[in-house]
Amino acid sequence: QVQLVESGGGSVQAGGSLRLSCARYGYIGFVYYMGWFRQAPGGEREGVAAIDTNGKTNYTDSVKGRFTISQDNAKNTLALQMNDLKPEDTAMYYCAFGYGTRPWFDYLNRGSYNRWGQGTQVTVSS
């Protein structure tokens, strides 16, 4: 089973930046996709950004131009660079992994993923 461990969360002021990292453990194969999701207290877990084996990415509209997802397969890590953070970005951020492929528009759907990390908290103050 693939195991995921997130890190890099913290507290920042609006306009600041954070870089989240997700370490992967176990066999991942050659074809897969990964994503970042977030969940505010009492809210739904929503897709933020995703990337597949071919490097195709997808972002939710609210983070386009501010967040960048990337992966380093040699280091078995997934990253989310978050710039110009806003209070609305405050949430627990989760790394997710899915086997195989899905249509691109499904990459921000939580139901497309098989494995999840425990999350890292991001808090943005005004």
C-alpha positions as CSV (number, residue, x, y, z in Angstrom):
1,Q,0.0,0.0,0.0
2,V,1.1,3.5,-0.8
3,Q,1.6,5.7,2.3
4,L,1.6,9.5,2.2
5,V,3.0,12.0,4.7
6,E,2.4,15.7,4.4
7,S,4.5,18.5,5.8
8,G,5.1,22.2,5.4
9,G,2.0,23.7,6.9
10,G,2.0,26.6,9.2
11,S,0.6,30.0,10.1
12,V,1.2,33.0,7.8
13,Q,-0.2,36.5,7.1
14,A,-2.3,37.2,4.1
15,G,0.0,37.6,1.0
16,G,2.6,35.2,2.4
17,S,3.7,31.9,0.9
18,L,4.1,28.3,2.0
19,R,5.4,25.2,0.3
20,L,3.7,21.9,1.2
21,S,5.4,18.6,0.6
22,C,4.1,15.0,0.4
23,A,6.5,12.1,0.9
24,R,5.5,8.8,-0.8
25,Y,6.3,5.4,0.6
26,G,5.8,2.0,-1.0
27,Y,5.3,0.8,-4.5
28,I,3.6,3.4,-6.8
29,G,4.0,1.8,-10.2
30,F,4.3,3.7,-13.5
31,V,0.9,5.1,-14.0
32,Y,-0.9,7.1,-11.3
33,Y,-2.1,10.6,-10.4
34,M,-1.8,12.7,-7.3
35,G,-3.5,15.7,-5.9
36,W,-3.9,18.2,-3.0
37,F,-7.2,18.6,-1.3
38,R,-8.2,20.9,1.5
39,Q,-11.0,20.9,4.1
40,A,-12.0,23.8,6.4
41,P,-13.7,23.0,9.7
42,G,-17.3,21.9,9.0
43,G,-16.7,22.0,5.3
44,E,-16.4,19.5,2.4
45,R,-13.0,18.3,1.3
46,E,-12.4,20.0,-2.0
47,G,-9.8,19.5,-4.7
48,V,-7.1,22.1,-5.0
49,A,-4.6,20.9,-7.5
50,A,-3.7,17.6,-9.2
51,I,-1.1,16.1,-11.5
52,D,-0.8,12.9,-13.4
53,T,2.2,10.7,-14.6
54,N,2.5,12.7,-17.8
55,G,2.6,16.0,-16.0
56,K,-0.9,17.2,-16.8
57,T,-2.2,19.5,-14.1
58,N,-5.5,20.8,-13.0
59,Y,-6.4,23.5,-10.5
60,T,-9.5,24.8,-8.9
61,D,-10.4,28.3,-10.0
62,S,-9.8,30.0,-6.7
63,V,-6.0,29.1,-6.7
64,K,-5.1,29.5,-10.3
65,G,-2.2,31.8,-10.7
66,R,-1.3,31.5,-7.0
67,F,-0.6,27.8,-6.4
68,T,1.6,25.4,-8.4
69,I,1.7,21.6,-8.0
70,S,4.8,19.7,-8.9
71,Q,6.3,16.3,-8.4
72,D,9.9,14.9,-8.1
73,N,9.7,11.2,-8.8
74,A,13.4,10.7,-8.1
75,K,12.8,11.9,-4.5
76,N,9.3,10.4,-4.3
77,T,7.7,13.7,-3.3
78,L,4.8,15.9,-4.3
79,A,4.8,19.6,-3.6
80,L,2.3,22.5,-3.6
81,Q,3.8,26.0,-3.8
82,M,1.3,28.4,-2.4
83,N,1.8,32.1,-3.0
84,D,-0.3,35.2,-2.2
85,L,-2.2,33.3,0.4
86,K,-5.6,34.5,1.5
87,P,-7.6,33.8,4.7
88,E,-10.0,31.8,2.5
89,D,-7.1,29.3,2.0
90,T,-7.1,28.3,5.7
91,A,-7.8,24.6,5.9
92,M,-6.3,21.2,6.5
93,Y,-4.5,20.2,3.4
94,Y,-4.3,16.6,2.3
95,C,-2.1,14.7,-0.2
96,A,-3.9,12.0,-2.2
97,F,-2.8,9.2,-4.6
98,G,-4.7,7.3,-7.2
99,Y,-3.8,4.2,-9.3
100,G,-4.0,4.3,-13.1
101,T,-5.6,7.1,-15.0
102,R,-8.8,9.2,-15.0
103,P,-10.3,11.8,-17.3
104,W,-8.6,15.1,-16.5
105,F,-11.8,16.6,-15.2
106,D,-12.0,13.9,-12.5
107,Y,-8.7,14.8,-11.0
108,L,-10.2,17.3,-8.5
109,N,-12.9,14.8,-7.4
110,R,-12.1,13.2,-4.1
111,G,-13.8,10.0,-5.2
112,S,-11.0,9.5,-7.8
113,Y,-8.4,8.8,-5.1
114,N,-7.4,5.6,-3.3
115,R,-4.9,6.7,-0.6
116,W,-4.8,9.8,1.6
117,G,-2.3,11.4,4.0
118,Q,-3.1,12.6,7.5
119,G,-3.0,16.3,6.5
120,T,-1.1,19.4,7.4
121,Q,-2.7,22.6,8.7
122,V,-2.5,25.9,6.9
123,T,-3.7,29.0,8.6
124,V,-3.8,32.4,7.0
125,S,-4.5,35.5,9.0
126,S,-5.6,39.0,7.8
